Amino acid sequence: MEIRRIDSAYKERIIEIFSMSFEYFEPEESEYFFSDPSLWDYVWGAFDRERLVAAYISYKYLAKIRNRIFECRYVEAVATLPEYRNGGITRKILLRDIEEAKDRGVHFIMLDPFKHDFYVKLGFGLGFESLEYTFDYSLLSGDLEEDNLKLVSGKLFEKDEMRELISQTRKTLWETSRYTEAIEIDACSQEIFHRKDLFGAVAIDDRGLSHGMMIYGKKERKMVIESFAFIDLAGLYALKRFLLNHRDQIATFEMRKMPPDFPVELLFHSRWQAGRELKIMDASSRMVRVLDPLPVVSRLIDTSPSESVVLKIKDRLLPENNVKIAIGNGKAEISEAVEDFEIEISDLATLLTGRLSPMRLWRLGKLRVGPWKNIPWGISEPPGKVRILESIFPGVITHNAI
């Protein structure tokens, strides 16, 4: 089996493999995606002689982690013909992509997995949080604060005004948001403007500046909101006003990719009324793989704590990452000292993004020291070293905003 980079000359073959692998894949809807030149920088194929039997698409991706910008790789799709599955092809291609990414100074690979457990074994951890809301119109509260904003709405397909407003809002969110914002290649970020079923709504002030936006579709009295973001509370109330204006057209709503600290109190009057309820589902999916722990840890630590902790990292895929890192006193460095904790590379990802705090990881037995199976639950005091690590890597609210 030969693994090598491929270009757009293999587009039709890749589409065929994806069509055989994913029942939800629609070739017609993906035409823009596959035709964009930005897609083809990091596409890999596996060949049985000269027959393409597996395809792997990744691309350059900028992401904010703890408000620091990192260049990452994002794995968009991986597919193998049925008769060639379970032969380790995905693992082989991933290792080639990792090798090239590391050579270019990339420290993270991210993906939304088809098989979660499979990617945990390859060192990926669930790095960000996302919720999904489903609710009846009657649960929206009718009280509105004065927002003094203008709402502009319309279809996204071939509409320059909506394209500009949405792009402007995304730029503002990238510059100001404390969530995990990201910048994708054009093939992904511009794809929404080529979907005929999507609409946009943007709240702007008298200077034309965006304060909030939503992207949504409508069908059979249901509104599915793909993206809902606001710069300030005025933007939130303006978008809420837009939802309330659909009393006669929409019966139910579904809001996707919502942050864990979304102010539900400002949108709903209650979570249950007359048999109707607000359903909140954990929809977290974005997984993160650390490629080179030391430089990443060095950039993400809080440098103020004066005490240190030694972490022993276990990486079953990349043996060069099996190191001990002393963290504290404003720096991180390779150490030969006795470790305070041992952690899998997949769990290190959740620690670094802030999705799970050191305290939580310790209670889950993921930050191991001594007889980890006997870790007391409940209100018991954690070891002092856990508290030190908590001060170096405090838990933060994470949210995959793309």
JOGIJO-V417098 format. One record per helix or strand of 3 or more residues. SS is the DSSP state (H for helix, E for strand). FROM is the first residue (numbers start at 1). LEN is the number of residues. If there is no record, write none. Layout:
# JOGIJO-V417098
ss=SS from=FROM len=LEN
ss=SS from=FROM len=LEN
This chain:
# JOGIJO-V417098
ss=E from=2 len=4
ss=H from=8 len=14
ss=H from=31 len=5
ss=H from=37 len=5
ss=E from=42 len=7
ss=E from=51 len=15
ss=E from=68 len=13
ss=H from=82 len=3
ss=H from=89 len=15
ss=E from=108 len=5
ss=H from=116 len=6
ss=E from=131 len=6
ss=H from=137 len=3
ss=E from=150 len=6
ss=H from=160 len=17
ss=H from=186 len=4
ss=H from=191 len=4
ss=E from=199 len=6
ss=E from=210 len=10
ss=E from=222 len=9
ss=H from=233 len=12
ss=E from=252 len=7
ss=H from=264 len=3
ss=E from=279 len=4
ss=E from=286 len=5
ss=H from=293 len=8
ss=E from=308 len=7
ss=H from=319 len=3
ss=E from=324 len=5
ss=E from=331 len=4
ss=E from=341 len=4
ss=H from=345 len=9
ss=H from=358 len=6
ss=H from=372 len=3
ss=H from=384 len=9
